[in-house]
Amino acid sequence: MMKLSYYMPFKPPGHRNPSGDLITGMELRDYLVRQGHQVSLASRIRSRWIYLKPLQYARAVLERKTICRSLEKSPPDLWLTYHSYYKAPDVLGPACSRRLSIPYVIFQGIYSTKHRRRLLSLPGFLLNRSALTSARIVFTNKKGDEQNLKRLLPDNRVRYVAPGIRPEQFCFNASSRTRVREQWAVGNRLVVMTTAMFRPGVKSDGVRKVMQSCQELIRRGCNILLVVIGDGTNRHILEREGQEKLSGNCLFLGKIERHELYRCYSGADVFAFPGIEESLGMVYLEAQSSGLPAVAYSDWGAKEAVVHEKTGLLSPAAQPDLFTGHLEELLLNPDRRAAMGAAASNHIRAHHDSSVNYQVISHCLSELVTPG
């Protein structure tokens, strides 16, 4: 059993605005606990844009001293930071691990040199680069980030771990399908599902793209109900736009607790979300695990989870009409839709089960603590 200090610079556990990154960080911690390790939260200081906030940065410097004083009599075996990048660099882990003489590791470190060319982000770039170069190992769950990290670090200090969820939490449930479709008054319509945080910007733009595609397909004669899951500051705006574009063929469910999402996924026929600038998008893993084929853009994180022509259909953002065409293709072809849904569920269980994938992390951490 290892004793670990765990730190989440971007969002601490329990943050009021949930996100895929927060879920991944919490699930990594929970996995390590299930393996019998003692995992203690090192700090709740959030480092997002900390280099633009002098008082917050000064607080972080004092926090380092407090942490080291509290741990020096019985130091942990290792410091593990979840997620460090230019916008939220780890300003605690490198200094504390040096002071305590313990290995320092990062999961989901990101290195992007374009940010050193911008005056506003240069301090964050430098702080993050310092953290990355201090780490004994940097794990990443994105292939693109793996390549970028290897421009900075030797290959043996960069490890790719495929993104994952616990698939047993996202299984198709026939009785839930019947129940929710009755509640939604689906009738003979096909259900397109999308889910996102309704924040201004690319998240809301993604929901709008799905609404526009459904509007066009209804114009072409498709019998569709769009079911939208999520909440946020733009909810009322998006609900109004959905009513204007789709009339009675759009249903907003609001926020659904994650442990209940499988019931909603079970009631749908296709999952669609473009994923504009998404680093990964946990929703693709969850929806596919529940047996839904996915339609998304190929430019960003969806391609880490969706296998084109096997578990879903991907298209470039530069060809938005192709996104609509892919959605139409699955809606009009029930056999292909069913085959892709089954393949999606199997794919997630074979390649994106966090209980399996995270074994690599546990093994590497053990080797750092007890080398040889």
C-alpha positions, 0 to 999 in steps of 0.5 A: 500500500502506498501513501499518496498526496493528491492534488487537482490544480484545475478544479478541486474535488466537489467543485460546483461546476462539474466537468469531464476533467473533474470526473476523471480526476475524481475517478483516478483518485477513487481507483487508487483508493479501491486498490488499497492506497491511502490517498490524501488531498494535498490542497484545495487551492485552485491554480486557474490563471493563478499567475494573473492573481498575485494574492492567490499566488502568494497564498500558494507560496504559503501553502507550500510551507504549510503542506511541507510542515504538516507532512515532514514528520510522516511524508507520503511515498509520492506526490501525484498531481492530476492535470497541469497545463498553462492555464492551471499549472501545478505550483505546489507539487514540484516544490513540495516533492523536492522538500519532502524528497519524494517522487513527483508524478503528473497525470494528464500533463499538457505541453503546448508551445504556442502559449509561450508566444503570447504575453498573457499566457507566457508565465503559465507556460513557463510554470507548467513547463517547470512542473512537467520537467520536474516530474518523474513520469507524466501520464496522458490520456490523449495521443496528441498530448503524448506527442507534444510531451515527448518534444519536452521529455524523454520517451521513458518519462511519458506514458499514454493511458487510454481514457476510461470510465467504469463501463458497469455504470453505463449499461443499456437497460431495456426497462429504463428505455421503455419507461423514459420513452413513455415519459418523453412521449416519444411515440414513433419518433427516433431519439437523438440525444446530446449532453453538455454544460450550457456554458457560453462558447463552444459548449453552447455552439455544439448544442446549437449545431445538433439542433440545426442538424435535427431541424434540417433532417426534420425538414427532409422528413425524418421523425426526430425527438431531440433530447438535451441533457445539461444545465448552465447559464445558457440554458434558457437561451438554448431552450428558446432556440430549441423551441423556435427551431424544433417546436415540439420535437425538442426536450430539455431534461436539465441536469441528470445525476451521473449515476442516472445517466444510463437510463437516459442513454438507454432511451435514445437511438443515437448520440450526437455532439460535435465536441468543438475544442473538446479535449476528450469528452467523457460523454462519448465514452458514456453514451457508447458504453450504453450502446449508442453510436456516436456522431461527432467532429473528428478534429478534437477529442472525440476521435480518442473515443469514437472509432469511425465507421465502427462505433460511430461516424466522425467528420471534419468541422470544416464540413458541417453538412457531413455531420448532418449527413452522418446523423441522417445515415444512422437514423435511416439505417436501423441495422447499421445503427444497431450494429454500431451501438453494439460495437460501441458498447464492446469497444468501451469495455475492451479499450476504455475500462478505467479499472483495467487501464489505470493498472498501468498507473498503479504499477508505475507508481509502485515502481517509483516508490519501491524501485527494483 
